Amino acid sequence: MCSRQKTLAKRQGWAAALGLLALGLLLPECTWAAKIGDLEEESSLGQQALRFLSFRDPAVRYAVAGAVLLGISCGLLGCFIVVRKMALVGDTLSHAVLPGVALGFLFSGVDASGLLDWDFDVNSIRKKPTLIFIGAVIAGFIGTFFVSYLRQTTRIKEDTALGLTLASFFAIGVCLLTMIQRLPTGNKSGIDKFMFGQAAAIGEDDIRLMAGVTILIISAVYLFYKELLVTSFDADFARAIALPNQWIHHLLMLLVAFAVVIALQAVGVVLVSAMLITPAAAAYLLTDRMHRMLFYAVGFGVASGVLGAFVSFLRPNIPTGPCMVLGASTVFAVAFFAGPRHGVLTRWLRHRSRSKRVQRENTLKAMYQVLENRAAQPEESVSLKELAERRRETIDEVALQTRALEQNGLATLLEEGNTVLFTPTGWQLACTIVRNHRLWELYLTNAANIAPDHVHDDAEEIEHVLGDEVVRELERMLDDTTRDPHGKTIPGFAEIHKPFTPSATGPSGYGGRS
């Protein structure tokens, strides 16, 4: 694209942005969030995607760099916020800094001689982002001090103090923002973009500031990782070893204030807390190790930021900041439903699999007991009628259970499914379940002095989860493990692992049970 076309495209983009801003004046204030696509010419999705991936536009490069830095800083600090159960603190700080942003804007746009005539340069907010950063950090500190003061001097709890601070500081910020908007050049100042963010307008000075703050956050987390870890998970132990809990807490709040301020330009006051909490919350569902949680949260934050910038670039009417938050929310939804340990869908599938396994084991145990009652050998068959009587279920229900046994290689169906035989694997599993049940009953009666008629229900639950190590430990603790409290034989190791050939014709020399 030639220089003239670029200039024309840029003018069209600015005209579109000013048109949206003018339309926004007819609607409630701050209803429009800035979009990267506002600076781009109309083209197909494929062309827009290629243009984004080429990174030839400065707006794209700055937006992606800002998204990456935002993901790193918010991901690292968000983990400590989540494990400390201080999610509302991030939301409070993000709203409390708004007065500081407005005051920083005022002082960045005027000098001492221009302070009285309110004559501001249209782009002055872009010239001195450091003053806005300082003003926002000071406001955040005042808000944090206000919360601590309320907690220490009144009976108000922390959540109430946070809510009061959030509402009061945000109200002051909105009033200052409204005053600025009514100034002669207020509609062109861009201060309203701090409400919802303006990733498209991130410039080189913003990237330098964000990079400096991100490096500071990474260094602080690296140097004070152990102290942050101890105070986050066990504050009493930290006090016992003389760690300065309050100083560490204030350091964390300072870093959070820094992260909140640099995130304002990308996602705005309203959504910045989501970038602090959502990636960390998703990582919290995926691991129980803090160092892994930090890496996951950073990865999720970076991916969400870049994805939000990419989606916003594809269409000119999609805001960047909300897209970043939606990307983070999508990651959290995936972790919530499909996480390997705590995912809702994963837990449901695991519970369903466990229920089916327990049902198969109970059916095998019932087959074992039928053969035991008629002193039969393991290679003899069991009719569905006998099994239904033992299980106290219908023939159809038992038929479904035996088909499940056959599908898992635990039994063989004969006579058109009316009788069932153990396979060697099924016989070993049945003996193992019966052994676990009866050993646990014996342990409860001998070691815990529980009456024999009160141990059956507990053994029904524990028989499916006892491991080999626990079983061997029970056998070492008990003197006689040949019979249970009811006088029934407890299967031994030799009987469980002795091979046999199933047959439907009758005994084949395996040896009956007494």
N, C-alpha and C positions, 0 to 999 in steps of 0.2 A: 504494500500500500504506500503510495507516494505521500510526501509531506502535506500537500494540499488536502488530500483525502482524509488524512489523520486529523488535520485541523478542523475540517468540516464535520467529521464524526464527533470530535470533542465538543464542538459548538452545539451540535444536535443533542449530545448527551446533557450538556449544561442547560440547554433550553428545556429538555424533558424534565430535568431535576427541578428547575425553577417553576415549571408548570405544575408538577406534583406539589411543590411547596405552596404555590398559590392556591391549589385546590385544597390543600390541607388547612389553609386559613379559614375555609368555609366549614370545616369539620372540627370536632373537638381537637384541642391542641395536642401535638405530638402523636398523631395517629399514623404517621408514615415513617417507616424505617428505611434507611438507605439501602440500596442494592448495588452490587458490583455491576450488574447488567445495565444499570442506568448509564454507564459510561461507554457502552458498546453499541455498535450498529446492529440493526435487525439482520439476522441470518438464520440458517437452519440449525437444528440441534447439533448435528454432526460438525458443522463448521464452528459453532460456538465451543464444542468440546475440544476440538483440535486447537482452537485458538487459546483456550484456557491451558491446555497441556503444554503448549509451546512456550508459555510464560513470556511472550514478547511484549505484553502490555504492562507498563509500570504498576497500574492499579491492581492487576492480578498478582504480580510479584509481591507487592507490599501486603495485599490481603492475605495471601498464603503464608508469608513470613509471619505476619501478625497472628494468624490462626495457630501456627506451630508454636510460637512463643507463648501464646495464651494457653494452649493445651498443656504445655510443660509446666508452667507456673501454677495454674489452677489444679492440674492433676496431682502435683506433689503436695500442695497444701490442703487440697480437698480430702486426702486420705486421713490426715491428722484431725481435720474438722469432723469427719464422719465417725472415727473411732472414739473421739472425745464426746460424741453426742452433742455437738455444737452447731448443727446445721442452721439454726436460726441466726447464729452470729454472722455468718456470711451474708445472709439476706439483710440483716440490720446494717452491717457495714456498707453494703452496696447502696442502700438508701440514705445512710447518714452522710456519705461523701458528697451528695448532690449540692448542698450549700457551699462546700469548698470548691466544687467545680465551677459554680456560678461566680463566686468571688474571685477565683483564680482567673476566670475569663475576663472579668472586669479589669483586673490589674494587668493582665497580659495585653490588653488592647489600648491602654492609655498611659501616659506619663503624668508627672506631677502637674504640668501646665494644662493638660487636657482632662484632668479628673473632674472639673466642674462643668465643662460644656458637653460631656457625654458624646464626643465625636470619635467614633471608633472606625478603624479600618475593617472592611468586609472580611478579609482573610486573616485578621490579627490573631484569631484563635489558633491558626496553624503555625504562627511564627514563634510562639513561646509556650509550647506544651509543658515545659518544666514548671512554670508558675501554676498551671492548672493541676499538675501532679502534686506539687507542694500543698496547694490549697485543699485538695481532696484528702491528702494524708492527714493534714492537721484536723480537718473536720472528722475524719474517722477516729483519730485519737480522742478528740473531745467526746464523740459518741461513746467510745469504749469507757472513758473515764466516767461519763454520766451513768452508764450501766453499773459499773462497780460502786459508784457513790450511792446509788439507790439501794443496791443490795446490802451495803454495809451500814447504812444509816436508817433504813426503814425495814418494815416487815415484808416488803415486796419480794417475791421470788424472782429468780433470774429470767424466766420466760416472760413474766410480766414487764420487767424492766427493759428487756429487749424489744418487746412490742411497743412500749411507750417511746423508746428512743427512735425506733424505726418510723413511727407515725409522725412524731414531732419534727425530727430532722428532715424527713421527706417533705413535710408540709412547708417548712422554711425554704427548702430548695425549690419547690414548685413556685412559691411566691417570688423568689428572686429570678427564676427562669421567666416567669410571666412579665416581670418588670423589664427584663432585658429584651424580651420579644416586642415590647411596646416602644422601645427606643427607635429613633429614626432609621438606624441600620440593623435593628434587631432581627428582622425577618431574614436577613442575609447572613447572619453571624454563624449559623450552624450549631449554636449552643443546644438547640432542641434535639439534635442527633444524639446527645448523651443519654437521652431517655431510652432509646431503642438501639443505639449503636449506629455506626457508619463505617463499616469495614471498607467500603469503596473509597473513602477519603483518607485512609491511613497513609501517611507520608513517610519520608525518610527520617525526619526527626522523631516521629512516633516509634518507628522501628528501632532506632538507637535507644530510646528510652525503655522500650519493652525488652530489648536484649539486655540492657544493663540490669534491669530489675530481675529478669529471669536468671541471669548469672548469679546475682546476689542470693536469690531464693535457693538455687541449686547448691551454692557454696554453704549456705546456712544449714540446709537439711543434711548435707554431707558431714559437716563439722559437728553438728549437734544432734546427729541421728539417735544415738543411744539415749541422750537426755530426753529428747522428744518422745522416744519410744516408751521409756520407763514412766514418765509423767502422764502419758496418754492412757496406759493400761493399768498402772498401779500407783496412784498418787500417794497412798499411805507409805508404800515401800520407798518411794522417792524422798519423802520427808524423813524417813528413818535413816537414810544414807546421806542426809544433809544436802540434797539437791535443791537449788533455789527454784521452787515450783512457780512462784509468782513471776520471777524474772523470765523464766522459760515461757510462761503463758503470755507475758507481754511481748516477748520476741515473736511468738507465733502470731499474735494479733497484729503486730507491726508488718510482718510478712504478708498476712492475709490482706491488710489494708493496701499494701503495694500491689498485690495481685489484682485486687478489686479495681483499683484505679486504672491500671494498664488495660484491663478488660473492658472498661467503659466504652472506649472508642470503637470496639468491635461489636459488642452485644448490648451495651447500654445498661443503665441502672436497673431496669426492670428484670432483665434476664441474666445478669452476671452471676447471681447466686446459683443459678442452674448449672453453669459451667464449673462452678466450684464443687457442687454436690453430686451431680448426676454421674460423671465418669468415675468418681471415687466410689459411689454407691454400687455401680455396676461391678467394679473391681472387687468390692467387699463381698459380693455374692459368689465370686469365682475362686477365692483363695483364702486360706487362714494364716498366711505368712505376710508380714508387713512389707518386706522388701519386694515380694512379688506384686503385692497390691499397688505399690508405688509405680512399678513399671507398667502394670496393666492400666492404671488410671491415666498415666501420661500418654500411653498409646491410644487409649479411648479418646482422651481430650484432643490430641493432635488429629486423629482420624475424623472426629466430629467437626472440628474447625475447618479442616480442608474440604470435607464433604459438603459442609454448609456453604463454603465459598464457591465450590464447583456448581452446586445446584442453583445457587443464586445467580451465577454467571450465565447459566443456560437460558434463563428467561428473565427479561428485564423487569418483570412485575413481582418478583419473589424477593423478599427481604433477606439479607445475609445473616444478621444476628439470630432471628428466630430459626433459620435453617440450621445454624450451628447447634442450637439447643435441641431442635427436633432430631438431629443426627445423634446427639448424646442420649436423648430419650429412646431412640431406636436401639442403641447399643444396650441400654439398661433393660429394655423390654426383652431383648434376646437373652441376656443373662438371667432375667427373672423367670422366663419360661423354659429356657433350654440349658441353663447352667448345669455342669456335670454333677454337682453335689446338692445345691440348694434350689435348682430350677423347679418350678411348679410342674411342668410337664415331665421332667426327669424323675421327680419324686413320685408322681402318679404312675409312671411306667415301672419304676422300681417297686412300688407297693403292689402293683398289679402282678408283676413277675413273682414277687415273694408270696403273694396270696395263692397263685397257681402252684408254686413249688410246695407250699405247706399242704395244699389240698392233695397233691400227688403223694406226698409222704404219708399223710393220714390214710389214704387209700391203701398204700403198701403195708402200713401197719395193720390195717384191718384184715388184709389178706393173710398176713403172718398170724394174727390171732385166730382166724378161722382154721388154719392148718394146725395151730397149736391146740385148739380145743378138741379136735378130732384126732390128735396124735398122728398127724399125717406128715409125710416127708415134703421137703421144699419143692421137689419137682412135680408134685401132684397139682392138679388143677383145682380152682375154686369157682363155683358157679356164681352167676350174678345174683341169684336169689339169696344165697348164703351171705354174700357181701352186702346186699341191700339190708338184710336183717341186722347184720353187725353194725352197719353205718347208720341204721334207722332212717333210710332214705328210700326213694322209689327206684324201681328197676331202671327207668329212663335216666335218672340222675347218675346212678352207678355206671350205666353204660357209657355216658359221656366221660366219666372219670377214667374208666378203663381204656377208652380210646386215646385219652391224653397220655396214659402210661405207655401205650403201644407206640405213639408218635415219638416219645422220648426214649424209646429203647429199654423200658423198665419192665414190660410185660408183653405177653403174646396172647392174642385172642384166638379161641378155637370154637368149633361148633356154631359157626355163623355169629360169633360174638357173644354166645351164652355162657362161656366159661373163659377163665383167664389163668395164665401160667406166669410164674416169675421167670424173668431172664436172670442170668448170673449177676448182672449189674443191679437189677431190681431187688434181688434177694439180699445182696450186700447192703444196699441202702435201707431196706426194711429192717434188717438186723441191727444196723447202726441206730436207727430211730428208736427201736424198742430198747436197745441197750442204754441210750441216753435217758429215756423216760424212766426206766427202772433204777438206774444208778442214782438219778436225782431223787427219786422217792426214797431210796435207801439212805442217801445222805441226809435228807430232811428228817427222817425218823431217828437216825442214829446220832447225828451231830446237833441237830436243832431241837430234838425231843418233841417233834410234832406227831400227832396221832396218825397212824397209817391211813385212816379214812379221810384225812384232810390234805393229803399231799398230791392227789391225782390232778386236780385242776392246774396247780402250779407247774407240775411236770409236763402237762400238755402244752404249755407255752414255751418252756425252756428247752424241750427236746429238739426243737428245730434250729436252735442257735448255739448249742454247745459245740465247741471245737474239740479237736483231738487232744490238745494240750490240757484243756480243762478236764476232759474225761480221764486222762492218765493221772492227773492230780487227784481226782475223786477216787480212783482205784488205789492210789497210794495211801489215802487218808482212811479208807474203809478196810476193815479186817477181812470180811468175807463178801465177795462180790459175785457169788454164784446164784443167789436168789434174792428177790426183792422183798419188801415187807409183807406182801401178800402171798409169799411162797412160790411165786412163779420164777422160772429159770431166766437168768440174765444171759443173753448171748455173749459168748466169749470171742476173743480175737480169732482163734482157730476156726470156729464155726462160721464167722462172718466171711472169711477169706478162703474157705475151702471150696474148690470148684465143683460144679455139678452140671449134668446135662438134663435140661428140662424134658419131661415126657408126659404125655397125656394118658398113658396106659396104666400108670400106677407106680409103686415103689421101685427104685432101681438101685438099692443097696446103699443109699446115702446115710440111712440111720434115722429112726424116728425120734421125736421129742417126747419127753416125759412131762 
